[in-house]
Amino acid sequence: RLTGQQQEINSLMQRKSAVDEENTRLKNEFGNLNRKFKDKRQELKDTEECAQKKEEQNRLVIKNLEEKNKGLNMCCADLLSDLENLRKQEAQWEREKCGNDARIKNLETDLAERRQQIKCWQSTCSNLSSQVAVKQEELFQKDCDV
């Protein structure tokens, strides 16, 4: 009976040793997994912090771009307003130019008529001068005769 108990004790001791080895192996594996978990948790935390920083940077970039866009929209509105004013001014100048062109044409026609009149007057003056010269000559002759 003692040998049977001794065998049972030996068997239990072997099982205990195997269980202890398995326990040690599982503890080591748990420790390794726990370290990996902590590393992954830290990695996740770092990634989340980086993502938050990137998100904040993106928000700032978007805000700056929106402000620039607002400024550019105002600039475009001003330019469109200036363009509209310039178009109105151009139309006004075009109307004035048409009026001035008509006045110039009338003045040119008037000038041509006046030149023609002057030529007629010059011709008349020339004839009258000739007649005056003839009359003076006749007067001179009559003076001499008298």
DSSP file with accessible surface (Angstrom, degrees, kcal/mol):
  #  RESIDUE AA STRUCTURE BP1 BP2  ACC     N-H-->O    O-->H-N    N-H-->O    O-->H-N    TCO  KAPPA ALPHA  PHI   PSI    X-CA   Y-CA   Z-CA
    1    1 A R     >        0   0  233      0, 0.0     4,-2.4     0, 0.0     5,-0.2   0.000 360.0 360.0 360.0 -36.3    0.0    0.0    0.0
    2    2 A L  H  >  +     0   0  126      1,-0.2     4,-3.2     2,-0.2     5,-0.2   0.881 360.0  51.9 -64.9 -38.9    2.8    2.4    0.7
    3    3 A T  H  > S+     0   0  100      2,-0.2     4,-3.1     1,-0.2    -1,-0.2   0.898 108.5  50.9 -66.8 -37.9    4.2    1.9   -2.7
    4    4 A G  H  > S+     0   0   35      2,-0.2     4,-2.5     1,-0.2    -2,-0.2   0.913 114.0  44.2 -65.0 -40.8    0.8    2.7   -4.2
    5    5 A Q  H  X S+     0   0   87     -4,-2.4     4,-3.1     2,-0.2    -2,-0.2   0.890 113.0  51.8 -68.4 -39.7    0.6    5.8   -2.2
    6    6 A Q  H  X S+     0   0   92     -4,-3.2     4,-3.1     2,-0.2    -2,-0.2   0.917 111.7  46.9 -61.8 -41.7    4.2    6.6   -3.0
    7    7 A Q  H  X S+     0   0  133     -4,-3.1     4,-3.0     2,-0.2    -2,-0.2   0.903 112.7  49.2 -64.5 -42.3    3.4    6.2   -6.7
    8    8 A E  H  X S+     0   0  125     -4,-2.5     4,-3.2     2,-0.2    -2,-0.2   0.922 112.8  47.7 -63.4 -42.0    0.3    8.3   -6.3
    9    9 A I  H  X S+     0   0   84     -4,-3.1     4,-3.1     2,-0.2    -2,-0.2   0.938 113.6  47.7 -63.3 -44.8    2.4   11.0   -4.6
   10   10 A N  H  X S+     0   0   79     -4,-3.1     4,-2.7     2,-0.2    -2,-0.2   0.916 112.9  48.5 -60.9 -43.3    5.0   10.8   -7.3
   11   11 A S  H  X S+     0   0   56     -4,-3.0     4,-2.7     2,-0.2    -2,-0.2   0.924 113.5  46.7 -63.4 -43.7    2.3   11.0   -9.9
   12   12 A L  H  X S+     0   0   86     -4,-3.2     4,-3.3     1,-0.2    -2,-0.2   0.893 111.8  51.3 -64.8 -39.1    0.8   14.0   -8.2
   13   13 A M  H  X S+     0   0  113     -4,-3.1     4,-2.9     2,-0.2    -2,-0.2   0.904 110.4  48.7 -63.7 -40.8    4.2   15.6   -7.8
   14   14 A Q  H  X S+     0   0  140     -4,-2.7     4,-2.9     2,-0.2    -2,-0.2   0.923 113.6  46.8 -64.2 -42.8    4.8   15.1  -11.5
   15   15 A R  H  X S+     0   0  163     -4,-2.7     4,-3.3     2,-0.2    -2,-0.2   0.914 112.6  49.8 -64.0 -41.2    1.4   16.6  -12.3
   16   16 A K  H  X S+     0   0  114     -4,-3.3     4,-3.4     2,-0.2    -2,-0.2   0.924 111.9  48.4 -61.8 -42.9    2.1   19.4   -9.9
   17   17 A S  H  X S+     0   0   56     -4,-2.9     4,-2.9     2,-0.2    -2,-0.2   0.930 113.6  46.5 -62.9 -43.3    5.5   20.0  -11.6
   18   18 A A  H  X S+     0   0   54     -4,-2.9     4,-3.0     2,-0.2    -2,-0.2   0.916 114.2  47.9 -65.0 -42.4    3.8   19.9  -15.0
   19   19 A V  H  X S+     0   0   88     -4,-3.3     4,-3.3     2,-0.2    -2,-0.2   0.919 112.0  50.0 -64.1 -41.9    1.1   22.2  -13.8
   20   20 A D  H  X S+     0   0   66     -4,-3.4     4,-3.0     2,-0.2    -2,-0.2   0.917 112.1  47.4 -61.6 -43.2    3.7   24.5  -12.2
   21   21 A E  H  X S+     0   0  132     -4,-2.9     4,-3.0     2,-0.2    -2,-0.2   0.933 114.4  46.5 -62.0 -45.2    5.7   24.5  -15.5
   22   22 A E  H  X S+     0   0   86     -4,-3.0     4,-3.1     2,-0.2    -2,-0.2   0.913 113.0  50.5 -62.2 -41.3    2.4   25.2  -17.4
   23   23 A N  H  X S+     0   0   75     -4,-3.3     4,-2.9     2,-0.2    -2,-0.2   0.924 111.9  46.9 -61.4 -45.5    1.6   27.9  -14.9
   24   24 A T  H  X S+     0   0   78     -4,-3.0     4,-2.8     2,-0.2    -2,-0.2   0.927 113.4  48.7 -63.2 -44.6    5.0   29.5  -15.3
   25   25 A R  H  X S+     0   0  116     -4,-3.0     4,-2.9     1,-0.2    -2,-0.2   0.936 113.3  46.9 -61.3 -44.2    4.7   29.3  -19.1
   26   26 A L  H  X S+     0   0   77     -4,-3.1     4,-3.3     2,-0.2    -2,-0.2   0.891 111.4  51.4 -66.2 -38.0    1.3   30.9  -18.9
   27   27 A K  H  X S+     0   0  139     -4,-2.9     4,-2.9     2,-0.2    -1,-0.2   0.922 112.2  46.6 -63.2 -43.6    2.5   33.6  -16.6
   28   28 A N  H  X S+     0   0  103     -4,-2.8     4,-2.8     2,-0.2    -2,-0.2   0.926 114.4  47.1 -62.3 -44.7    5.4   34.4  -19.0
   29   29 A E  H  X S+     0   0   86     -4,-2.9     4,-3.1     2,-0.2    -2,-0.2   0.916 112.8  49.4 -63.0 -42.5    3.0   34.4  -21.9
   30   30 A F  H  X S+     0   0  138     -4,-3.3     4,-3.1     2,-0.2    -2,-0.2   0.922 111.2  49.8 -61.5 -43.6    0.6   36.6  -19.9
   31   31 A G  H  X S+     0   0   22     -4,-2.9     4,-2.6     2,-0.2    -2,-0.2   0.919 112.7  46.9 -60.1 -45.6    3.5   38.9  -19.1
   32   32 A N  H  X S+     0   0   74     -4,-2.8     4,-2.7     2,-0.2    -2,-0.2   0.929 114.8  46.2 -61.9 -45.9    4.5   39.1  -22.7
   33   33 A L  H  X S+     0   0   93     -4,-3.1     4,-2.9     1,-0.2    -2,-0.2   0.886 111.6  52.3 -64.4 -38.3    0.9   39.7  -23.8
   34   34 A N  H  X S+     0   0   59     -4,-3.1     4,-2.7     2,-0.2    -2,-0.2   0.913 110.5  47.6 -63.9 -42.6    0.5   42.3  -21.1
   35   35 A R  H  X S+     0   0  142     -4,-2.6     4,-3.0     2,-0.2    -2,-0.2   0.927 113.0  48.3 -62.2 -45.1    3.6   44.1  -22.3
   36   36 A K  H  X S+     0   0  136     -4,-2.7     4,-3.0     2,-0.2    -2,-0.2   0.911 111.6  50.7 -60.9 -41.1    2.3   43.9  -25.9
   37   37 A F  H  X S+     0   0  111     -4,-2.9     4,-2.9     2,-0.2    -2,-0.2   0.930 111.8  46.6 -61.7 -45.5   -1.0   45.2  -24.7
   38   38 A K  H  X S+     0   0  113     -4,-2.7     4,-2.8     2,-0.2    -2,-0.2   0.909 113.6  49.3 -62.5 -42.8    0.6   48.1  -22.9
   39   39 A D  H  X S+     0   0  108     -4,-3.0     4,-2.9     2,-0.2    -2,-0.2   0.934 113.7  45.6 -61.1 -45.2    2.8   48.9  -25.9
   40   40 A K  H  X S+     0   0  130     -4,-3.0     4,-3.0     2,-0.2    -2,-0.2   0.890 112.3  51.3 -66.2 -38.5   -0.3   48.8  -28.2
   41   41 A R  H  X S+     0   0  137     -4,-2.9     4,-2.7     2,-0.2    -2,-0.2   0.923 112.6  45.8 -64.1 -42.9   -2.2   50.9  -25.8
   42   42 A Q  H  X S+     0   0   92     -4,-2.8     4,-3.1     2,-0.2    -2,-0.2   0.915 112.8  50.7 -64.0 -41.0    0.7   53.5  -25.7
   43   43 A E  H  X S+     0   0  105     -4,-2.9     4,-2.8     2,-0.2    -2,-0.2   0.922 111.4  48.0 -61.6 -42.7    0.9   53.3  -29.5
   44   44 A L  H  X S+     0   0   98     -4,-3.0     4,-3.0     2,-0.2    -2,-0.2   0.925 112.1  49.5 -63.3 -43.8   -2.9   53.9  -29.7
   45   45 A K  H  X S+     0   0  107     -4,-2.7     4,-2.6     2,-0.2    -2,-0.2   0.929 112.8  46.9 -60.6 -46.9   -2.6   56.8  -27.3
   46   46 A D  H  X S+     0   0   77     -4,-3.1     4,-2.8     2,-0.2    -2,-0.2   0.913 113.0  49.5 -61.1 -42.8    0.3   58.3  -29.3
   47   47 A T  H  X S+     0   0   82     -4,-2.8     4,-2.9     2,-0.2    -2,-0.2   0.913 111.3  48.9 -62.9 -42.5   -1.7   57.8  -32.6
   48   48 A E  H  X S+     0   0  107     -4,-3.0     4,-2.7     2,-0.2    -2,-0.2   0.912 112.0  48.7 -64.7 -41.3   -4.7   59.5  -31.1
   49   49 A E  H  X S+     0   0   80     -4,-2.6     4,-2.7     2,-0.2    -2,-0.2   0.927 112.9  47.8 -62.5 -43.7   -2.6   62.4  -29.9
   50   50 A C  H  X S+     0   0   71     -4,-2.8     4,-2.8     1,-0.2    -2,-0.2   0.918 111.9  50.0 -62.8 -42.5   -1.0   62.7  -33.3
   51   51 A A  H  X S+     0   0   50     -4,-2.9     4,-2.9     2,-0.2    -2,-0.2   0.904 110.6  49.9 -63.5 -40.6   -4.5   62.5  -34.9
   52   52 A Q  H  X S+     0   0  131     -4,-2.7     4,-2.7     2,-0.2    -2,-0.2   0.919 111.7  48.2 -63.6 -42.9   -5.8   65.2  -32.6
   53   53 A K  H  X S+     0   0  139     -4,-2.7     4,-2.9     2,-0.2    -2,-0.2   0.925 113.6  47.1 -62.2 -44.5   -2.8   67.4  -33.4
   54   54 A K  H  X S+     0   0  116     -4,-2.8     4,-3.0     1,-0.2    -2,-0.2   0.911 111.7  51.2 -62.4 -42.1   -3.3   66.8  -37.1
   55   55 A E  H  X S+     0   0  104     -4,-2.9     4,-2.6     2,-0.2    -2,-0.2   0.917 111.5  47.2 -62.1 -42.9   -7.0   67.6  -36.7
   56   56 A E  H  X S+     0   0   91     -4,-2.7     4,-2.5     2,-0.2    -2,-0.2   0.922 112.6  49.4 -64.6 -43.8   -6.2   70.8  -34.9
   57   57 A Q  H  X S+     0   0  104     -4,-2.9     4,-2.8     1,-0.2    -2,-0.2   0.923 111.4  49.6 -59.7 -43.8   -3.7   71.8  -37.6
   58   58 A N  H  X S+     0   0   93     -4,-3.0     4,-3.0     1,-0.2    -2,-0.2   0.894 109.0  52.2 -62.9 -40.1   -6.3   71.0  -40.2
   59   59 A R  H  X S+     0   0  121     -4,-2.6     4,-2.8     2,-0.2    -1,-0.2   0.921 111.5  46.8 -60.7 -44.1   -8.9   73.1  -38.4
   60   60 A L  H  X S+     0   0   87     -4,-2.5     4,-2.9     2,-0.2    -2,-0.2   0.918 113.0  48.7 -63.7 -42.9   -6.4   76.0  -38.3
   61   61 A V  H  X S+     0   0   77     -4,-2.8     4,-2.9     2,-0.2    -2,-0.2   0.936 113.1  47.5 -61.8 -44.9   -5.5   75.5  -42.0
   62   62 A I  H  X S+     0   0   88     -4,-3.0     4,-2.9     2,-0.2    -2,-0.2   0.927 112.1  49.9 -62.4 -43.7   -9.2   75.4  -42.9
   63   63 A K  H  X S+     0   0  115     -4,-2.8     4,-2.4     2,-0.2    -2,-0.2   0.935 112.9  46.7 -61.0 -45.9   -9.9   78.5  -40.8
   64   64 A N  H  X S+     0   0   84     -4,-2.9     4,-2.7     1,-0.2    -2,-0.2   0.910 113.4  48.7 -61.9 -42.3   -7.0   80.4  -42.5
   65   65 A L  H  X S+     0   0  100     -4,-2.9     4,-2.9     2,-0.2    -2,-0.2   0.889 110.2  51.3 -65.8 -38.3   -8.2   79.2  -45.9
   66   66 A E  H  X S+     0   0  123     -4,-2.9     4,-2.6     2,-0.2    -1,-0.2   0.905 111.2  48.0 -64.8 -40.1  -11.8   80.3  -45.2
   67   67 A E  H  X S+     0   0  104     -4,-2.4     4,-2.5     2,-0.2    -2,-0.2   0.925 113.5  47.1 -65.4 -43.4  -10.5   83.8  -44.1
   68   68 A K  H  X S+     0   0  143     -4,-2.7     4,-2.9     1,-0.2    -2,-0.2   0.914 112.0  51.0 -62.2 -41.6   -8.4   84.0  -47.2
   69   69 A N  H  X S+     0   0   90     -4,-2.9     4,-2.9     2,-0.2    -2,-0.2   0.908 108.9  50.9 -62.0 -41.5  -11.4   82.9  -49.3
   70   70 A K  H  X S+     0   0  139     -4,-2.6     4,-2.3     2,-0.2    -1,-0.2   0.930 112.1  47.5 -60.9 -44.9  -13.5   85.6  -47.6
   71   71 A G  H  X S+     0   0   36     -4,-2.5     4,-2.5     1,-0.2    -2,-0.2   0.913 112.8  48.3 -62.0 -43.0  -10.9   88.2  -48.5
   72   72 A L  H  X S+     0   0  108     -4,-2.9     4,-3.0     2,-0.2    -2,-0.2   0.887 109.8  52.5 -66.2 -37.9  -10.6   87.0  -52.0
   73   73 A N  H  X S+     0   0   94     -4,-2.9     4,-2.6     2,-0.2    -1,-0.2   0.912 110.7  47.5 -63.7 -40.6  -14.4   87.0  -52.4
   74   74 A M  H  X S+     0   0  119     -4,-2.3     4,-2.6     2,-0.2    -2,-0.2   0.917 112.3  49.8 -64.7 -42.3  -14.5   90.6  -51.2
   75   75 A C  H  X S+     0   0   64     -4,-2.5     4,-2.7     2,-0.2    -2,-0.2   0.922 111.2  49.1 -61.6 -43.0  -11.7   91.4  -53.6
   76   76 A C  H  X S+     0   0   68     -4,-3.0     4,-2.9     2,-0.2    -2,-0.2   0.909 110.3  50.9 -63.1 -42.4  -13.6   89.8  -56.5
   77   77 A A  H  X S+     0   0   54     -4,-2.6     4,-2.5     2,-0.2    -2,-0.2   0.923 111.6  47.8 -61.5 -43.3  -16.8   91.7  -55.5
   78   78 A D  H  X S+     0   0  100     -4,-2.6     4,-2.9     2,-0.2    -2,-0.2   0.920 112.7  48.6 -61.6 -43.7  -14.8   94.9  -55.5
   79   79 A L  H  X S+     0   0  105     -4,-2.7     4,-2.8     2,-0.2    -2,-0.2   0.899 111.2  49.7 -64.8 -39.8  -13.2   94.1  -58.9
   80   80 A L  H  X S+     0   0  115     -4,-2.9     4,-2.6     2,-0.2    -1,-0.2   0.904 111.7  49.1 -65.3 -39.1  -16.6   93.2  -60.4
   81   81 A S  H  X S+     0   0   61     -4,-2.5     4,-2.6     2,-0.2    -2,-0.2   0.930 112.1  48.1 -63.6 -45.7  -18.0   96.5  -59.1
   82   82 A D  H  X S+     0   0   85     -4,-2.9     4,-2.8     1,-0.2    -2,-0.2   0.909 111.3  51.3 -59.4 -42.5  -15.0   98.3  -60.6
   83   83 A L  H  X S+     0   0   70     -4,-2.8     4,-2.5     2,-0.2    -2,-0.2   0.924 109.8  49.1 -61.7 -43.7  -15.5   96.4  -63.9
   84   84 A E  H  X S+     0   0   92     -4,-2.6     4,-2.4     1,-0.2    -2,-0.2   0.928 112.2  48.4 -61.8 -43.8  -19.2   97.4  -63.9
   85   85 A N  H  X S+     0   0   83     -4,-2.6     4,-2.7     1,-0.2    -1,-0.2   0.905 111.3  50.1 -62.3 -41.8  -18.3  101.1  -63.3
   86   86 A L  H  X S+     0   0  100     -4,-2.8     4,-2.9     2,-0.2    -1,-0.2   0.881 109.6  51.3 -64.9 -37.3  -15.7  101.0  -66.0
   87   87 A R  H  X S+     0   0  141     -4,-2.5     4,-2.5     2,-0.2    -2,-0.2   0.913 111.2  47.5 -65.3 -41.5  -18.2   99.5  -68.4
   88   88 A K  H  X S+     0   0  126     -4,-2.4     4,-2.5     2,-0.2    -2,-0.2   0.921 113.3  48.3 -63.1 -43.4  -20.7  102.2  -67.6
   89   89 A Q  H  X S+     0   0   84     -4,-2.7     4,-3.0     2,-0.2    -2,-0.2   0.907 110.4  51.5 -62.8 -41.4  -17.9  104.8  -68.0
   90   90 A E  H  X S+     0   0  120     -4,-2.9     4,-2.5     2,-0.2    -2,-0.2   0.923 110.1  49.0 -62.0 -42.5  -16.9  103.2  -71.4
   91   91 A A  H  X S+     0   0   41     -4,-2.5     4,-2.5     2,-0.2    -2,-0.2   0.919 111.9  49.4 -63.2 -42.1  -20.6  103.4  -72.5
   92   92 A Q  H  X S+     0   0   79     -4,-2.5     4,-2.7     1,-0.2    -2,-0.2   0.931 112.1  47.6 -61.4 -46.1  -20.7  107.1  -71.5
   93   93 A W  H  X S+     0   0  144     -4,-3.0     4,-3.0     1,-0.2    -1,-0.2   0.876 109.7  53.7 -62.4 -37.2  -17.5  107.8  -73.3
   94   94 A E  H  X S+     0   0   99     -4,-2.5     4,-2.5     2,-0.2    -1,-0.2   0.926 110.0  46.9 -63.9 -43.4  -18.8  106.0  -76.4
   95   95 A R  H  X S+     0   0  147     -4,-2.5     4,-2.4     2,-0.2    -2,-0.2   0.931 113.8  48.1 -62.5 -44.5  -21.9  108.2  -76.3
   96   96 A E  H  X S+     0   0   92     -4,-2.7     4,-3.1     1,-0.2    -2,-0.2   0.902 110.5  52.0 -62.0 -40.0  -19.8  111.3  -75.9
   97   97 A K  H  X S+     0   0  104     -4,-3.0     4,-3.3     2,-0.2    -1,-0.2   0.921 108.6  50.2 -63.3 -43.0  -17.5  110.2  -78.7
   98   98 A C  H  X S+     0   0   77     -4,-2.5     4,-2.3     2,-0.2    -1,-0.2   0.928 113.1  46.8 -60.8 -43.5  -20.5  109.7  -81.0
   99   99 A G  H  X S+     0   0   37     -4,-2.4     4,-2.5     1,-0.2    -2,-0.2   0.921 114.2  47.0 -62.3 -44.5  -21.7  113.2  -80.1
  100  100 A N  H  X S+     0   0   72     -4,-3.1     4,-3.0     2,-0.2    -2,-0.2   0.889 109.9  53.3 -65.1 -39.2  -18.2  114.6  -80.6
  101  101 A D  H  X S+     0   0   72     -4,-3.3     4,-2.6     2,-0.2    -1,-0.2   0.919 110.2  47.9 -61.7 -41.7  -17.8  112.8  -83.9
  102  102 A A  H  X S+     0   0   52     -4,-2.3     4,-2.7     2,-0.2    -2,-0.2   0.924 112.7  48.4 -65.0 -43.0  -21.1  114.3  -85.2
  103  103 A R  H  X S+     0   0  158     -4,-2.5     4,-3.0     2,-0.2    -2,-0.2   0.913 111.2  50.6 -61.5 -42.7  -20.0  117.8  -84.0
  104  104 A I  H  X S+     0   0   84     -4,-3.0     4,-3.0     2,-0.2     5,-0.2   0.933 110.5  49.3 -61.5 -43.2  -16.6  117.3  -85.7
  105  105 A K  H  X S+     0   0  141     -4,-2.6     4,-2.6     1,-0.2    -2,-0.2   0.932 112.7  47.3 -62.8 -43.2  -18.4  116.3  -89.0
  106  106 A N  H  X S+     0   0  111     -4,-2.7     4,-2.9     1,-0.2    -1,-0.2   0.914 113.1  48.8 -62.8 -42.5  -20.7  119.3  -88.7
  107  107 A L  H  X S+     0   0  104     -4,-3.0     4,-3.1     2,-0.2    -2,-0.2   0.893 110.8  50.2 -64.8 -38.9  -17.7  121.6  -88.0
  108  108 A E  H  X S+     0   0  121     -4,-3.0     4,-2.6     2,-0.2    -2,-0.2   0.914 112.3  47.2 -64.7 -41.6  -15.8  120.1  -90.9
  109  109 A T  H  X S+     0   0   68     -4,-2.6     4,-2.5    -5,-0.2    -2,-0.2   0.943 113.8  47.8 -62.7 -46.2  -18.8  120.7  -93.2
  110  110 A D  H  X S+     0   0   55     -4,-2.9     4,-2.7     1,-0.2    -2,-0.2   0.913 111.3  51.2 -59.4 -43.3  -19.2  124.2  -91.9
  111  111 A L  H  X S+     0   0   83     -4,-3.1     4,-2.8     2,-0.2    -1,-0.2   0.919 109.1  50.1 -61.8 -43.3  -15.4  124.8  -92.4
  112  112 A A  H  X S+     0   0   58     -4,-2.6     4,-2.2     1,-0.2    -1,-0.2   0.921 111.8  48.5 -62.3 -41.8  -15.6  123.6  -96.0
  113  113 A E  H  X S+     0   0  118     -4,-2.5     4,-2.6     1,-0.2    -2,-0.2   0.919 111.9  49.0 -63.5 -42.2  -18.6  126.0  -96.6
  114  114 A R  H  X S+     0   0  127     -4,-2.7     4,-3.1     2,-0.2    -2,-0.2   0.890 109.5  52.0 -65.4 -39.8  -16.7  128.9  -95.0
  115  115 A R  H  X S+     0   0  157     -4,-2.8     4,-2.6     2,-0.2    -1,-0.2   0.907 110.2  48.7 -61.3 -42.3  -13.6  128.2  -97.1
  116  116 A Q  H  X S+     0   0  111     -4,-2.2     4,-2.4     2,-0.2    -2,-0.2   0.920 112.0  49.0 -62.7 -42.7  -15.8  128.2 -100.2
  117  117 A Q  H  X S+     0   0   84     -4,-2.6     4,-3.0     2,-0.2    -2,-0.2   0.914 110.2  51.3 -59.8 -44.2  -17.3  131.5  -99.0
  118  118 A I  H  X S+     0   0   79     -4,-3.1     4,-3.4     2,-0.2     5,-0.2   0.909 108.5  51.5 -61.8 -41.1  -13.8  132.9  -98.4
  119  119 A K  H  X S+     0   0  125     -4,-2.6     4,-2.7     1,-0.2    -1,-0.2   0.929 111.3  47.9 -60.8 -43.8  -12.8  131.9 -101.9
  120  120 A C  H  X S+     0   0   65     -4,-2.4     4,-3.1     2,-0.2    -2,-0.2   0.929 113.6  46.9 -61.3 -46.6  -15.8  133.7 -103.3
  121  121 A W  H  X S+     0   0  150     -4,-3.0     4,-3.5     2,-0.2    -2,-0.2   0.891 111.5  51.3 -61.9 -40.7  -15.1  136.7 -101.2
  122  122 A Q  H  X S+     0   0  122     -4,-3.4     4,-2.9     2,-0.2    -1,-0.2   0.916 111.8  47.2 -62.3 -41.6  -11.4  136.7 -102.3
  123  123 A S  H  X S+     0   0   64     -4,-2.7     4,-2.8    -5,-0.2    -2,-0.2   0.936 114.0  47.3 -63.6 -43.7  -12.6  136.5 -105.9
  124  124 A T  H  X S+     0   0   73     -4,-3.1     4,-3.2     1,-0.2    -2,-0.2   0.924 113.3  48.6 -62.4 -44.6  -15.0  139.3 -105.3
  125  125 A C  H  X S+     0   0   76     -4,-3.5     4,-3.2     2,-0.2    -1,-0.2   0.905 110.7  50.9 -60.6 -41.9  -12.3  141.3 -103.5
  126  126 A S  H  X S+     0   0   69     -4,-2.9     4,-2.5     2,-0.2    -2,-0.2   0.932 112.7  45.6 -63.3 -44.7   -9.9  140.7 -106.3
  127  127 A N  H  X S+     0   0   90     -4,-2.8     4,-2.9     1,-0.2    -2,-0.2   0.925 114.8  47.8 -62.6 -45.2  -12.5  141.8 -108.9
  128  128 A L  H  X S+     0   0   87     -4,-3.2     4,-3.4     2,-0.2    -2,-0.2   0.895 110.5  51.9 -63.4 -39.6  -13.4  144.9 -106.8
  129  129 A S  H  X S+     0   0   76     -4,-3.2     4,-3.0     2,-0.2    -1,-0.2   0.913 110.9  48.1 -61.7 -42.0   -9.7  145.7 -106.4
  130  130 A S  H  X S+     0   0   66     -4,-2.5     4,-2.8     2,-0.2    -2,-0.2   0.933 113.3  47.1 -63.2 -43.8   -9.3  145.4 -110.1
  131  131 A Q  H  X S+     0   0  115     -4,-2.9     4,-3.3     2,-0.2    -2,-0.2   0.914 112.2  50.2 -63.6 -41.2  -12.3  147.7 -110.6
  132  132 A V  H  X S+     0   0   78     -4,-3.4     4,-3.5     2,-0.2     5,-0.2   0.926 111.1  49.5 -61.7 -43.7  -11.0  150.1 -107.9
  133  133 A A  H  X S+     0   0   54     -4,-3.0     4,-2.5     2,-0.2    -2,-0.2   0.927 113.0  46.5 -61.2 -43.1   -7.6  150.1 -109.8
  134  134 A V  H  X S+     0   0   77     -4,-2.8     4,-3.0     2,-0.2    -2,-0.2   0.944 114.6  47.1 -63.4 -46.2   -9.4  150.8 -113.1
  135  135 A K  H  X S+     0   0  130     -4,-3.3     4,-3.3     1,-0.2    -2,-0.2   0.907 111.8  50.7 -63.8 -38.4  -11.5  153.5 -111.5
  136  136 A Q  H  X S+     0   0  126     -4,-3.5     4,-3.0     2,-0.2    -1,-0.2   0.899 111.2  48.8 -64.2 -41.1   -8.5  155.1 -109.8
  137  137 A E  H  X S+     0   0  108     -4,-2.5     4,-2.7    -5,-0.2    -2,-0.2   0.931 113.3  46.4 -63.4 -44.0   -6.7  155.1 -113.1
  138  138 A E  H  X S+     0   0   88     -4,-3.0     4,-2.9     2,-0.2    -2,-0.2   0.921 113.9  49.0 -63.8 -42.1   -9.7  156.7 -114.8
  139  139 A L  H  X S+     0   0  108     -4,-3.3     4,-2.9     2,-0.2    -2,-0.2   0.910 110.7  50.5 -61.8 -41.9   -9.9  159.2 -111.9
  140  140 A F  H  X S+     0   0  117     -4,-3.0     4,-2.7     2,-0.2    -1,-0.2   0.921 111.4  48.3 -62.2 -43.1   -6.3  159.9 -112.3
  141  141 A Q  H  X S+     0   0   90     -4,-2.7     4,-2.5     2,-0.2    -2,-0.2   0.918 112.3  48.4 -64.3 -41.8   -6.7  160.4 -116.0
  142  142 A K  H  X S+     0   0  129     -4,-2.9     4,-2.4     2,-0.2    -2,-0.2   0.883 111.0  51.3 -66.7 -37.5   -9.7  162.7 -115.4
  143  143 A D  H  < S+     0   0  113     -4,-2.9    -1,-0.2     1,-0.2    -2,-0.2   0.907 111.5  47.4 -60.5 -45.0   -7.7  164.6 -112.8
  144  144 A C  H  < S+     0   0   78     -4,-2.7    -2,-0.2     1,-0.2    -1,-0.2   0.891 112.0  50.0 -64.9 -39.8   -4.9  165.0 -115.4
  145  145 A D  H  <        0   0  128     -4,-2.5    -2,-0.2     1,-0.2    -1,-0.2   0.868 360.0 360.0 -64.6 -38.6   -7.4  166.1 -118.0
  146  146 A V     <        0   0  155     -4,-2.4    -2,-0.2    -5,-0.2    -1,-0.2   0.948 360.0 360.0 -71.7 360.0   -8.9  168.6 -115.6
